[in-house]
C-alpha cells in the first residue's frame, strides 16, 4: 500500500475517534456542571477538560476566564482549534475524500453525511438548544463510522491502518482523562470525609466512568461501591474493557503485526514492550509508585510510538 493512502486512512480514524472522545468529555462536564456545586469546583472541571487536550494556554490567550459556555464553544465550534469537534470531523472527512477510491461507498457516505449534518446542526442552533443531545449525536456518528468500516471494508491493510489509528488515539485520550481526573480528586476541593464530599465523590467517579461508557461495566465486573483504585484498574489494566489502555494496546499490536512485513519492526517492538508493561502490571504497584508519573510516561511512549509508525509506514512527519 502507498504510504500516502495509509496515512489518510490512519488519520481519518484518529480524527473521528478524537471527535468522539472530545464529545464524551464535554458531555460529562456539562452534566456534572448541573449538579449543586461551588463556582470554584465547576471552574476546576472545565479547566481540567482543557488540560486533558493541552489547550488551556491557547484558550486563555483567546478567551481569558474559563466559563462553561466559552469552553464548549472553543471545543466544539472553533475552527482555529485543531482539537475541536468541527476541526476533527472536517479533517476526518477530508482524509476520507482523499482516498475515496479505497473506501466502500458506505464508509465514504457515513463520513460525508456526518460533515454535512454537522453544518446543518450549527446553522439551526441545535447545539446551543441541547448540548447533551448534540454530544450524543457525535458519539453515535463515530459508532456508526466504526461499525460500517468493520462491516463493509475488506479485511486487508486498509482496514488495519484504520483500526490502528482508532486504537492509538483511544489509548492517548483515555490516559489523559484518567491522569487529569485523578489529579482533580486529590485537590483541596475534593478532600475530607464528610458526607457531602463523599456524595460528590460518588458523582465524580460515576462521571469518569460514564465518559468512557464504563459505569455499567464497573458494576458488572466489581459489584461494589465505586472505589478510585478499581476505577483506575478498569481503565488501565482490564483487557476486557473496550476503552482501557491495555485493550487499546492489544488492538494496536494486533494490527501492527498485520501490516509490518518485517518481524523486527521497531514500531512493533515498541508497541509490544508497552503492551507487556501494561499486561504484567498491578494497580497497587502503579498507585504506590505514582499514577501521574506512570501515565505521563505512558503518554510519552504512545506519542513516540505514533512517530515510529509514521516513520515506518506513513508520510514522514514534518517539523
C-alpha positions as CSV (number, residue, x, y, z in Angstrom):
1,X,0.0,0.0,0.0
2,X,1.2,3.5,-0.8
3,X,2.3,5.4,2.3
4,X,0.1,8.3,1.3
5,X,-3.0,6.2,1.2
6,X,-2.2,4.5,4.6
7,X,-1.6,8.0,6.1
8,X,-5.1,9.2,5.1
9,X,-6.8,6.1,6.4
10,X,-4.9,6.2,9.7
11,X,-5.6,9.9,10.3
12,X,-9.2,9.7,9.2
13,X,-9.9,7.3,12.0
14,X,-7.7,9.1,14.5
15,X,-9.7,12.3,13.9
16,X,-13.1,10.5,14.2
17,X,-12.0,8.9,17.4
18,X,-10.7,12.2,18.7
19,X,-14.1,13.9,18.0
20,X,-15.9,11.2,19.9
21,X,-13.6,11.4,22.9
22,X,-14.0,15.2,23.0
23,X,-17.8,14.8,22.9
24,X,-17.6,12.3,25.7
25,X,-15.6,14.6,28.0
26,X,-17.7,17.7,27.2
27,X,-20.9,15.8,27.8
28,X,-19.8,14.6,31.2
29,X,-18.5,18.0,32.2
30,X,-21.8,19.6,31.0
31,X,-23.9,17.1,33.1
32,X,-21.7,17.4,36.1
33,X,-21.9,21.2,36.0
34,X,-25.7,20.9,36.5
35,X,-25.1,19.3,39.9
36,X,-25.1,21.5,43.1
37,X,-21.5,22.7,43.5
38,X,-19.5,25.9,44.1
39,X,-18.3,28.1,41.2
40,X,-14.7,27.2,42.0
41,X,-15.3,23.5,41.7
42,X,-17.2,24.0,38.4
43,X,-14.4,26.1,37.0
44,X,-11.9,23.5,38.0
45,X,-13.8,20.9,36.0
46,X,-13.7,23.0,32.8
47,X,-10.0,23.8,33.4
48,X,-9.3,20.1,33.7
49,X,-11.0,19.4,30.4
50,X,-8.8,22.0,28.6
51,X,-5.7,20.5,30.4
52,X,-6.6,17.0,29.0
53,X,-6.1,18.3,25.5
54,X,-3.2,20.6,26.5
55,X,-5.3,23.6,25.3
56,X,-5.5,25.7,28.5
57,X,-2.8,28.2,27.4
58,X,-4.2,28.8,23.9
59,X,-7.8,29.0,25.3
60,X,-6.8,31.6,27.9
61,X,-4.9,33.7,25.3
62,X,-8.2,33.9,23.3
63,X,-10.9,34.0,25.9
64,X,-9.4,34.8,29.3
65,X,-11.6,33.5,32.0
66,X,-12.7,29.9,32.0
67,X,-16.5,29.5,31.7
68,X,-18.7,26.6,30.6
69,X,-20.2,28.5,27.6
70,X,-16.8,29.7,26.3
71,X,-15.1,26.3,26.8
72,X,-17.9,24.4,24.9
73,X,-17.7,26.9,22.1
74,X,-14.0,26.6,21.9
75,X,-14.0,22.8,22.0
76,X,-17.0,22.4,19.6
77,X,-17.2,25.2,17.0
78,X,-13.9,27.0,16.9
79,X,-12.4,26.1,13.5
80,X,-9.0,27.5,14.6
81,X,-8.8,25.0,17.4
82,X,-7.3,21.8,15.8
83,X,-8.8,19.6,18.5
84,X,-12.4,21.0,18.3
85,X,-15.1,18.7,17.2
86,X,-15.7,20.7,14.0
87,X,-12.0,20.6,13.1
88,X,-11.7,16.9,13.8
89,X,-14.8,15.9,11.7
90,X,-13.6,18.2,8.9
91,X,-10.2,16.6,8.9
92,X,-11.7,13.1,9.0
93,X,-13.9,14.0,6.0
94,X,-11.0,15.5,4.0
95,X,-8.8,12.4,4.6
96,X,-11.7,10.2,3.5
97,X,-12.2,12.3,0.4
98,X,-8.5,11.9,-0.5
99,X,-8.8,8.1,-0.5
100,X,-12.4,7.9,-1.8
101,X,-11.5,5.0,-4.1
102,X,-10.1,2.9,-1.3
103,X,-13.2,3.2,0.9
104,X,-16.5,1.4,0.4
105,X,-19.5,3.5,-0.6
106,X,-21.0,3.1,2.9
107,X,-17.8,4.3,4.7
108,X,-17.5,7.4,2.5
109,X,-21.2,8.3,2.7
110,X,-21.1,8.0,6.5
111,X,-18.1,10.4,6.8
112,X,-19.6,12.8,4.3
113,X,-23.1,12.8,5.8
114,X,-21.6,13.4,9.2
115,X,-19.9,16.6,8.0
116,X,-22.9,17.8,6.1
117,X,-25.2,17.2,9.0
118,X,-22.8,19.0,11.4
119,X,-23.1,22.1,9.3
120,X,-26.9,22.0,9.3
121,X,-27.0,21.5,13.1
122,X,-24.8,24.5,13.7
123,X,-26.9,26.7,11.4
124,X,-30.1,25.7,13.1
125,X,-28.7,26.2,16.6
126,X,-29.3,22.7,17.7
127,X,-26.0,22.6,19.7
128,X,-27.0,25.7,21.7
129,X,-30.5,24.4,22.4
130,X,-29.4,21.0,23.7
131,X,-25.7,20.4,24.1
132,X,-26.2,16.9,25.6
133,X,-28.2,15.7,22.6
134,X,-25.5,17.1,20.3
135,X,-22.7,15.2,22.1
136,X,-24.8,12.0,21.9
137,X,-25.1,12.6,18.1
138,X,-21.3,12.9,17.7
139,X,-20.8,9.7,19.7
140,X,-23.4,7.9,17.5
141,X,-21.8,9.1,14.3
142,X,-18.4,7.8,15.5
143,X,-20.0,4.4,16.4
144,X,-21.7,4.3,13.0
145,X,-18.5,5.0,11.2
146,X,-16.6,2.3,13.1
147,X,-19.4,-0.3,12.6
148,X,-19.7,0.5,8.9
149,X,-15.9,0.2,8.5
150,X,-15.7,-3.2,10.1
151,X,-18.9,-4.4,8.4
152,X,-18.1,-3.4,4.8
153,X,-14.3,-3.0,4.3
154,X,-12.2,-5.8,3.0
155,X,-10.0,-7.2,5.8
156,X,-6.7,-6.0,4.3
157,X,-4.1,-3.4,5.0
158,X,-6.6,-0.5,4.6
159,X,-8.7,-1.8,7.5
160,X,-5.7,-2.5,9.6
161,X,-4.4,1.1,9.3
162,X,-7.8,2.5,10.0
163,X,-8.1,0.5,13.2
164,X,-4.5,1.3,14.1
165,X,-5.4,5.0,14.1
166,X,-8.6,4.4,16.1
167,X,-6.9,2.5,19.0
168,X,-3.8,4.6,19.2
169,X,-5.9,7.7,19.6
170,X,-8.2,5.9,22.1
171,X,-5.2,4.9,24.3
172,X,-3.9,8.5,24.3
173,X,-7.3,10.0,25.2
174,X,-8.1,7.5,28.0
175,X,-4.7,8.1,29.6
176,X,-5.2,11.9,29.5
177,X,-8.7,11.5,31.0
178,X,-7.5,9.3,33.9
179,X,-4.5,11.5,34.6
180,X,-6.4,14.8,34.8
181,X,-9.5,13.5,36.6
182,X,-7.5,11.6,39.3
183,X,-5.4,14.7,39.8
184,X,-8.5,16.7,40.4
185,X,-9.7,14.4,43.1
186,X,-6.5,14.9,45.0
187,X,-7.1,18.7,45.1
188,X,-8.4,20.6,48.1
189,X,-11.8,20.8,46.5
190,X,-12.5,17.1,47.0
191,X,-10.9,16.4,50.3
192,X,-12.2,15.4,53.6
193,X,-14.5,12.6,54.6
194,X,-17.7,14.4,55.4
195,X,-21.0,13.3,53.9
196,X,-21.2,16.0,51.3
197,X,-17.8,15.3,50.0
198,X,-18.4,11.5,49.9
199,X,-21.6,12.2,47.9
200,X,-19.8,14.4,45.5
201,X,-17.1,11.8,45.2
202,X,-19.6,9.3,44.0
203,X,-20.9,11.6,41.3
204,X,-17.3,12.4,40.3
205,X,-16.3,8.8,39.8
206,X,-19.6,8.0,38.1
207,X,-19.0,10.8,35.7
208,X,-15.5,9.5,34.8
209,X,-16.9,6.0,34.2
210,X,-19.8,7.3,32.1
211,X,-17.3,9.3,30.0
212,X,-15.9,6.0,28.7
213,X,-19.2,4.1,28.8
214,X,-17.8,2.2,31.8
215,X,-20.4,2.7,34.5
216,X,-22.4,-0.5,33.8
217,X,-19.2,-2.3,33.1
218,X,-17.8,-1.4,36.5
219,X,-21.0,-2.6,38.2
220,X,-20.8,-5.9,36.3
221,X,-17.1,-6.5,37.0
222,X,-16.8,-5.4,40.6
223,X,-20.3,-5.5,42.0
224,X,-19.3,-3.0,44.7
225,X,-19.3,0.7,45.5
226,X,-17.2,2.8,43.2
227,X,-13.6,2.9,44.5
228,X,-10.8,5.0,42.9
229,X,-8.3,2.2,42.7
230,X,-10.8,0.0,40.9
231,X,-11.7,2.8,38.5
232,X,-8.0,3.1,37.7
233,X,-7.6,-0.7,37.3
234,X,-10.7,-0.8,35.0
235,X,-9.5,2.0,32.7
236,X,-5.8,1.0,32.7
237,X,-5.3,-2.8,33.1
238,X,-8.6,-4.6,32.2
239,X,-8.2,-6.3,28.8
240,X,-12.0,-6.8,28.5
241,X,-12.8,-3.1,29.0
242,X,-13.1,-1.7,25.4
243,X,-11.6,1.7,26.2
244,X,-8.9,0.7,28.6
245,X,-5.2,1.3,27.9
246,X,-4.5,-2.5,27.8
247,X,-7.4,-3.3,25.4
248,X,-6.3,-0.4,23.1
249,X,-2.7,-1.6,23.1
250,X,-3.8,-5.1,22.4
251,X,-5.5,-3.9,19.2
252,X,-2.6,-1.7,18.3
253,X,-0.2,-4.6,18.5
254,X,-2.5,-6.9,16.6
255,X,-3.0,-4.5,13.7
256,X,0.7,-3.5,13.6
257,X,1.6,-7.2,13.3
258,X,-0.6,-7.5,10.3
259,X,0.8,-4.5,8.4
260,X,4.5,-4.9,9.4
261,X,6.2,-7.2,6.9
262,X,9.3,-7.2,9.0
263,X,9.1,-9.1,12.3
264,X,12.0,-6.9,13.5
265,X,9.9,-3.7,13.0
266,X,10.9,-1.0,15.6
267,X,7.3,0.2,15.8
268,X,6.1,-3.3,16.5
269,X,8.8,-3.9,19.1
270,X,8.0,-0.7,21.0
271,X,4.3,-1.4,20.9
272,X,4.9,-4.9,22.2
273,X,7.0,-3.6,25.1
274,X,4.4,-1.0,26.0
275,X,1.7,-3.6,25.9
276,X,3.7,-6.0,28.0
277,X,4.3,-3.4,30.7
278,X,0.5,-2.9,31.0
279,X,-0.2,-6.6,30.7
280,X,2.0,-7.6,33.7
281,X,1.4,-4.6,35.9
282,X,-0.7,-4.5,39.0
283,X,-2.7,-1.5,40.0
284,X,-1.3,-1.4,43.6
285,X,2.2,-1.2,42.2
286,X,1.2,1.7,39.8
287,X,-0.5,3.6,42.6
288,X,2.3,3.1,45.0
289,X,4.9,4.5,42.6
290,X,2.6,7.3,41.4
291,X,-0.2,7.3,39.0
292,X,0.6,10.6,37.4
293,X,4.2,9.6,36.7
294,X,3.0,6.3,35.2
295,X,0.5,8.0,32.9
296,X,2.9,10.8,31.9
297,X,5.5,8.1,30.9
298,X,2.7,6.2,29.1
299,X,1.7,9.2,27.1
300,X,5.3,9.9,26.1
301,X,5.7,6.4,24.9
302,X,2.4,6.4,23.0
303,X,3.5,9.6,21.2
304,X,6.8,8.1,20.5
305,X,5.0,5.0,19.1
306,X,2.9,7.2,16.8
307,X,6.1,8.9,15.5
308,X,7.6,5.5,14.8
309,X,4.5,4.3,13.0
310,X,4.7,7.5,10.8
311,X,8.3,6.9,10.0
312,X,7.9,3.3,9.1
313,X,4.5,3.2,7.3
314,X,3.1,6.7,6.7
315,X,4.1,10.0,5.3
316,X,7.1,11.5,7.1
317,X,6.2,13.9,9.9
318,X,7.5,17.4,9.0
319,X,8.9,19.6,11.8
